[in-house]
Each structure stands twice: as structure tokens, then as C-alpha cells.
Amino acid sequence: MHFRREKHVPKGGPDGGDGGRGGHIILRANAQLWTLLHLKYQKHIKADSGKGGEGGRRTGAEGEDVIIEVPLGTIARHAETNEVMAELTEDGQELILLPGGRGGLGNTHFKSATQQTPYHAQPGEPGQEAWIILELKLLADVGLVGFPNAGKSTLLSVMSAARPEIADYPFTTLVPNLGVVAYRDYKSFVMADIPGIIEGASQGKGLGLRFLRHIERNAVLLFLVPATSENIEADYQVLANELEAYNPELADKTRVLAVTKIDLVDDETLDRTKSNLPTNVPAVFISSVQQRGLTELKDLLWKTLTQTVDL
């Protein structure tokens, strides 16, 4: 609230300026970030308040915005309602997570023919407060799906420059790994090695719920079942059922089946295996150790990926 007072202008009338808005809390996607680790110890984030208006109809300064940079694939979820507030999938994409409160109006807005000296101004809006959960879902072209020790990490290590931990025991992979797979004519695609799924993973058994969410963001799902399995079709169905139990939308994902570790079985067993495959999914036989069938697998994945993009 302010009135113009100058020499020879004793009653200049109201000239109070508007208040500035508060600062926004903004999420920005950054392709150079891979984790949310930089936010682990930054629990409270607060933007500045706007400044008050001044005489002469001068508007107050806006509060400084706070920009939170996050990796691609980040989802912001309201902690109380579980509502998804933002989903960032493109580099440089920005979204106002919490807008700053609007600045109030100065008393110059309230003058009228009958009220020429308004002695009140509109207060600004208070800022919003909220607990927000930031969740990262990996973005990849091909996601590897299989039981522990199905050969996912070994396949990623021979098809890309990624070097995941590999050992002969279940749950060697405790964190998702990404690798870039080189293809013909300088083309490439991103493959994600996701920790193994067990029966009951959708109910939280094993490492299930921690990593099933990463599968949602892959364009193509590559199911890996070892040739040493007693029933490849049954194992494939268990994996598919766990994915669909976690999220029914995963049933619509494009799938490819790779029968791994063919170096551990003889030709007779391999022939029997070929007659015991799911009929609704393209399959290829590979050995990561002997690097057999990898070219055919790349060709099939690239063809599937390009068809998925065209759709």
C-alpha cells in the first residue's frame, strides 16, 4: 500500500505496486546424469519468496526459481496420494513441479470513483509445500528378462562394452546395467541387464519389486532361458506371468526369446528343445561364451526395434 507524495502533489493518489511471485520448483531432465544420487542428502528444497511491491507502481522482484536436474526416465510422485506429477523422458525437458505463490495486488488496483484512497492491498499467496518421491526408471531399447543365472550379464558383456559382475550364483547382478550394442553401418541400440526375476517377484519375492519397474521403459523385452532348462516354454511363461502380474500393460510389449548356453547341451537335446518353444514369440539360439548366434540375435533385435518404432 502506497500513496504518491511529491512536492506540489500533496494528494497524488494510490500508487502501490504489485508483489512478485514466489520462485518455482522446476524439474529438468539432463541426459548427462544417470542416477539420483546427487539428491540423496538434499531432503529439503526451498525456492525464494517474491519481493513486495513499491511505490510508483513498481512491481516486486520474482523469487528465484530452483531447478532440480534429474536423469532421463525420472518420475515425480506425490508421497501422500501416489499420483504421478511429472515424467521426464527427453533431454532438456522442464516441468514446474510446484509453482510459486502469486504476488498480491497493490492498492492502485482498488481505487474507484467512490473509493479514491484505498487503504488496503491484496496479500500474496503462500508458497506450496509437499513431499515428493523421485523414482528413476531406466530407459533402454532392449531389456533382458530372465531367471537368475540365465546368462543376462554375460550376454551384455559380449555384445557391448559394459562390464557387469558375472559369477556362477543367483543374483550376481544387484543393480541394473546399461550397455550400448554396436550394429551394422554405425547403428547402435541400448541394452539393459536387469536383475533376475523369480517366481513370485511381482509379490516382492527376491529382488522383484526393486527392479521390475525398469522393465516398463524398454521398447523390446528379450527373454533369456538357458538350453539346460527342463521346459523352456514353461519357464518363459513363468517370466511372462510375473511381468503381467506386476503391470498388465507389459503384456503388450514386443518380445523376443533367446535360448542361451547352447554350448552346454548336445545336438540331440538342442533338436528336442526346438520343438518345445513358445509359438507366439520369435526365437534364436545363442552361446555368449562361444559367441554363437549373436549376429542373428542382433539382426532380430534391430528388425524388431525398427518395426516397434514404425508402429
Residue, then its C-alpha position, 0 to 999 in steps of 0.5 A: m500500500h502506497f500513496r504518491r507524495e511529491k512536492h506540489v502533489p500533496k494528494g497524488g493518489p494510490d500508487g502501490g505496486d504489485g508483489g512478485r511471485g514466489g520462485h518455482i520448483i522446476l524439474r529438468a531432465n539432463a541426459q548427462l546424469w544417470t542416477l539420483l544420487h546427487l539428491k540423496y542428502q538434499k531432503h529439503i528444497k526451498a525456492d525464494s519468496g517474491k519481493g513486495g511491491e513499491g511505490g510508483r507502481r513498481t512491481g516486486a522482484e520474482g523469487e528465484d526459481v530452483i531447478i532440480e536436474v534429474p536423469l532421463g526416465t525420472i518420475a515425480r510422485h506425490a508421497e501422500t496420494n501416489e499420483v504421478m506429477a511429472e515424467l521426464t523422458e527427453d533431454g532438456q525437458e522442464l516441468i514446474l513441479l510446484p509453482g510459486g505463490r502469486g504476488g498480491l495486488g497493490n492498492t492502485h488496483f482498488k481505487s474507484a470513483t467512490q473509493q479514491t484512497p484505498y487503504h488496503a492491498q491484496p496479500g500474496e499467496p503462500g508458497q506450496e509445500a509437499w513431499i515428493i518421491l523421485e523414482l528413476k526408471l531406466l530407459a533402454d531399447v532392449g531389456l533382458v528378462g530372465f531367471p537368475n543365472a540365465g546368462k543376462s550379464t554375460l550376454l551384455s558383456v559380449m555384445s557391448a562394452a559394459r562390464p557387469e559382475i558375472a559369477d556362477y550364483p543367483f543374483t550376481t547382478l544387484v543393480p541394473n546395467l546399461g550397455v550400448v550394442a554396436y550394429r551394422d553401418y554405425k547403428s547402435f541400440v541400448m541394452a539393459d541387464i536387469p536383475g533376475i526375476i523369480e517366481g513370485a517377484s511381482q509379490g516382492k519375492g527376491l529382488g522383484l519389486r526393486f527392479l521390475r519397474h525398469i522393465e516398463r521403459n524398454a521398447v523390446l523385452l528379450f527373454l533369456v532361458p538357458a538350453t539346460s532348462e527342463n521346459i523352456e516354454a514353461d519357464y518363459q511363461v513363468l517370466a511372462n506371468e510375473l511381468e503381467a502380474y506386476n503391470p498388465e500393460l507389459a503384456d503388450k510389449t514386443r518380445v523376443l526369446a533367446v535360448t542361451k548356453i547352447d554350448l552346454v547341451d548336445d545336438e540331440t537335446l538342442d533338436r528336442t528343445k526346438s520343438n518345445l518353444p513358445t509359438n507366439v514369440p520369435a526365437v534364436f539360439i545363442s552361446s555368449v561364451q562361444q559367441r554363437g548366434l549373436t549376429e542373428l540375435k542382433d539382426l532380430l533385435w534391430k528388425t524388431l526395434t525398427q518395426t516397434v518404432d514404425l508402429 
